[in-house]
Amino acid sequence: MTVRIDLNISLDGFATTADQTPENPFGEDWGRLTQAYVSTRTFRERVLHDSSGEGTTGVDDAYAQAYFAEVGAEIMGAGMFGFHTFHDNPDWQGWWGDEPPFRCPVYVLTHRAPRPPIEMAGGTTFHFLSATPQEALDLALEAADGKDVRVGGGATVARDFLRAGLVDQLHVAITPIVLGQGIRLWDDLRHFDVGYDVTTETAESGIVHVTFRR
């Protein structure tokens, strides 16, 4: 059992973008930041439900496969669920579609809790709670039943778990672009890397995959 995080970040460390609009809630920079991941065969199959077999293979796809492997529970912030887009709609079920890719219990950290759980097709159930990182992790560990717990994001939630020393493995896919604004993963994480073994691997796309393992 491993508590892990996987994030796409820019060369200057930003894991979120700041160019969102109501018409484009992700922003143009998000497409640039995640292009290599979104292009993989695994992403297309798992997230877009594309069974055509199209998509890139190689190093990026291997990390995309690992992203979903052996995850028994997920923790995410309200932004990753999509609350900031339709926060006034009580029927909003997130922006992951009718069959989200998680296929496990997902614990959404939000000040809008309590809120009834939402059971989706494919095995995903969203649970909403206002809790500390440790409290959320305790629930997720029990639900994971020996499998991994992934802290999905966004960057602020990931940083909270890293600062609390709760993460066994952090993988960042560094896209060689400079965003200059957004939420930086590394803020307030001085000396985070102490106590971790670090490996790097460069993909055919130019993405640098850096993994910190306790």
SEVO-686306 format. One record per residue (C-alpha): x, y, z; chain; residue in one letter. Coordinates in Angstrom, 1 decimal, always signed. Layout:
BEGIN
X Y Z A a;
...
This chain:
BEGIN
+0.0 +0.0 +0.0 A m;
+1.4 +3.4 -1.1 A t;
+0.1 +6.9 -0.7 A v;
+1.0 +8.6 -3.9 A r;
+0.6 +11.8 -6.0 A i;
+0.9 +12.2 -9.8 A d;
+0.9 +15.7 -11.2 A l;
+1.7 +17.5 -14.4 A n;
+3.8 +20.7 -13.7 A i;
+5.5 +23.3 -15.8 A s;
+9.2 +24.0 -15.9 A l;
+8.8 +26.7 -13.4 A d;
+6.8 +24.4 -11.0 A g;
+3.2 +25.5 -11.7 A f;
+0.5 +22.7 -11.5 A a;
-2.4 +24.9 -12.3 A t;
-3.1 +27.6 -14.9 A t;
-4.4 +31.1 -14.5 A a;
-6.0 +31.8 -17.9 A d;
-9.4 +30.1 -17.3 A q;
-12.6 +31.7 -18.7 A t;
-16.3 +30.8 -18.3 A p;
-16.1 +29.5 -21.8 A e;
-12.8 +27.6 -21.3 A n;
-12.7 +26.6 -17.6 A p;
-9.4 +24.8 -18.0 A f;
-7.7 +27.5 -19.9 A g;
-5.5 +27.3 -23.0 A e;
-2.4 +26.7 -20.9 A d;
-3.9 +23.6 -19.4 A w;
-3.9 +22.0 -22.8 A g;
-0.2 +22.8 -23.3 A r;
+0.6 +21.5 -19.8 A l;
-1.2 +18.2 -20.2 A t;
-0.8 +17.6 -23.9 A q;
+1.5 +14.6 -23.7 A a;
-0.6 +12.9 -21.0 A y;
-3.9 +13.5 -22.9 A v;
-2.3 +12.1 -26.1 A s;
-1.5 +8.7 -24.6 A t;
-3.5 +5.6 -25.5 A r;
-4.2 +4.9 -21.8 A t;
-5.8 +8.4 -21.3 A f;
-7.9 +8.1 -24.4 A r;
-9.2 +4.7 -23.3 A e;
-9.6 +5.3 -19.6 A r;
-10.8 +8.9 -19.6 A v;
-12.3 +9.5 -23.0 A l;
-13.6 +5.9 -23.4 A h;
-12.0 +5.7 -26.8 A d;
-11.6 +2.0 -27.8 A s;
-10.0 +2.7 -31.2 A s;
-6.5 +2.0 -29.9 A g;
-5.3 +5.4 -31.0 A e;
-2.9 +7.4 -28.9 A g;
+0.8 +7.5 -28.1 A t;
+2.7 +4.7 -26.5 A t;
+6.2 +4.7 -25.0 A g;
+7.3 +6.3 -21.8 A v;
+4.4 +8.7 -21.3 A d;
+1.9 +5.9 -21.8 A d;
+3.7 +3.7 -19.3 A a;
+3.4 +6.4 -16.6 A y;
-0.3 +6.9 -17.6 A a;
-0.9 +3.2 -17.0 A q;
+0.9 +3.4 -13.7 A a;
-1.3 +6.4 -12.7 A y;
-4.4 +4.1 -12.6 A f;
-2.8 +0.9 -11.5 A a;
-3.6 -0.6 -8.0 A e;
-5.5 +2.5 -6.8 A v;
-8.1 +1.6 -4.2 A g;
-9.2 +5.1 -3.2 A a;
-8.7 +8.7 -4.4 A e;
-8.6 +12.0 -2.5 A i;
-9.1 +15.3 -4.4 A m;
-10.0 +18.9 -3.8 A g;
-13.1 +20.7 -4.7 A a;
-11.5 +22.3 -7.7 A g;
-10.5 +18.9 -9.2 A m;
-14.1 +17.7 -8.8 A f;
-15.3 +20.9 -10.5 A g;
-17.2 +22.7 -7.7 A f;
-15.7 +26.1 -8.6 A h;
-17.5 +25.9 -12.0 A t;
-21.0 +25.0 -10.9 A f;
-20.9 +25.7 -7.2 A h;
-24.5 +26.9 -7.0 A d;
-26.0 +23.8 -8.7 A n;
-27.1 +21.2 -6.1 A p;
-27.4 +18.6 -8.9 A d;
-23.9 +19.1 -10.3 A w;
-22.0 +15.8 -10.4 A q;
-18.6 +17.0 -11.4 A g;
-17.0 +17.3 -14.8 A w;
-15.8 +13.7 -15.1 A w;
-18.9 +12.5 -17.1 A g;
-21.3 +9.7 -16.3 A d;
-18.5 +7.2 -16.0 A e;
-15.5 +8.8 -14.3 A p;
-12.1 +7.1 -14.7 A p;
-11.4 +6.5 -11.1 A f;
-13.5 +3.3 -10.5 A r;
-13.1 +3.5 -6.7 A c;
-14.2 +5.6 -3.8 A p;
-13.3 +9.2 -4.2 A v;
-13.1 +11.6 -1.2 A y;
-13.7 +15.2 -2.2 A v;
-12.4 +17.8 +0.3 A l;
-14.8 +20.7 +0.3 A t;
-16.3 +23.3 +2.6 A h;
-19.6 +22.4 +1.0 A r;
-19.8 +19.2 +3.0 A a;
-21.9 +17.5 +4.1 A p;
-23.4 +16.5 +0.8 A r;
-24.9 +13.1 -0.1 A p;
-22.5 +10.7 -1.9 A p;
-22.8 +10.4 -5.7 A i;
-22.6 +6.9 -7.1 A e;
-21.5 +6.9 -10.7 A m;
-21.2 +4.3 -13.4 A a;
-18.1 +2.2 -13.5 A g;
-17.5 +1.9 -9.8 A g;
-16.7 +5.5 -8.8 A t;
-18.5 +7.0 -5.8 A t;
-17.9 +10.6 -4.8 A f;
-17.9 +11.2 -1.0 A h;
-17.8 +14.8 +0.2 A f;
-16.1 +15.8 +3.5 A l;
-14.5 +18.7 +5.3 A s;
-11.5 +17.2 +7.0 A a;
-7.8 +17.5 +7.7 A t;
-5.4 +15.6 +5.4 A p;
-4.8 +12.9 +8.0 A q;
-8.6 +12.4 +8.6 A e;
-9.2 +12.1 +4.9 A a;
-6.3 +9.7 +4.5 A l;
-7.6 +7.5 +7.3 A d;
-10.9 +7.1 +5.6 A l;
-9.3 +6.5 +2.2 A a;
-6.9 +3.9 +3.6 A l;
-9.8 +1.9 +5.1 A e;
-11.7 +2.1 +1.8 A a;
-8.7 +1.1 -0.3 A a;
-8.5 -2.2 +1.5 A d;
-4.7 -2.7 +1.0 A g;
-4.4 -1.0 -2.4 A k;
-2.8 +2.4 -3.0 A d;
-4.4 +5.7 -2.1 A v;
-3.8 +8.5 -4.7 A r;
-4.0 +12.1 -3.7 A v;
-5.2 +13.4 -7.1 A g;
-4.9 +17.1 -6.6 A g;
-5.1 +19.9 -7.2 A g;
-1.8 +21.5 -6.3 A a;
-3.0 +23.0 -3.0 A t;
-4.3 +19.7 -1.7 A v;
-1.2 +17.9 -2.9 A a;
+1.0 +20.4 -1.1 A r;
-1.0 +20.0 +2.1 A d;
-0.4 +16.2 +2.1 A f;
+3.3 +16.7 +1.3 A l;
+3.8 +19.2 +4.1 A r;
+2.1 +16.8 +6.5 A a;
+4.6 +14.1 +5.5 A g;
+1.8 +11.7 +4.4 A l;
+3.1 +10.9 +0.9 A v;
+5.2 +7.9 +0.1 A d;
+5.6 +8.6 -3.6 A q;
+5.4 +11.8 -5.7 A l;
+5.6 +11.6 -9.5 A h;
+5.7 +14.9 -11.4 A v;
+5.7 +15.0 -15.2 A a;
+7.6 +18.2 -16.0 A i;
+6.4 +19.9 -19.3 A t;
+9.1 +22.1 -20.8 A p;
+6.9 +25.3 -20.8 A i;
+7.0 +28.4 -18.6 A v;
+3.6 +29.5 -17.2 A l;
+4.7 +32.2 -14.9 A g;
+1.5 +32.2 -12.9 A q;
-0.9 +29.8 -11.2 A g;
-0.4 +27.6 -8.1 A i;
+3.2 +26.4 -7.7 A r;
+3.6 +22.9 -6.3 A l;
+7.0 +23.6 -4.6 A w;
+6.0 +26.6 -2.5 A d;
+6.6 +26.0 +1.3 A d;
+8.2 +22.6 +0.6 A l;
+11.8 +23.4 +1.3 A r;
+13.8 +20.2 +2.0 A h;
+10.8 +18.1 +1.0 A f;
+13.1 +15.8 -1.0 A d;
+15.2 +14.8 +2.1 A v;
+14.4 +11.2 +2.9 A g;
+13.3 +10.3 -0.7 A y;
+15.1 +8.5 -3.4 A d;
+14.8 +10.4 -6.7 A v;
+14.7 +9.0 -10.2 A t;
+14.3 +10.7 -13.6 A t;
+13.3 +9.5 -17.0 A e;
+12.8 +11.6 -20.2 A t;
+10.0 +10.6 -22.6 A a;
+10.0 +10.8 -26.3 A e;
+7.7 +13.8 -26.0 A s;
+10.3 +15.8 -24.0 A g;
+8.4 +15.4 -20.8 A i;
+10.8 +14.7 -17.8 A v;
+9.3 +12.3 -15.3 A h;
+10.7 +12.8 -11.8 A v;
+9.7 +10.3 -9.1 A t;
+10.4 +10.8 -5.4 A f;
+10.0 +7.5 -3.4 A r;
+10.3 +7.2 +0.3 A r;
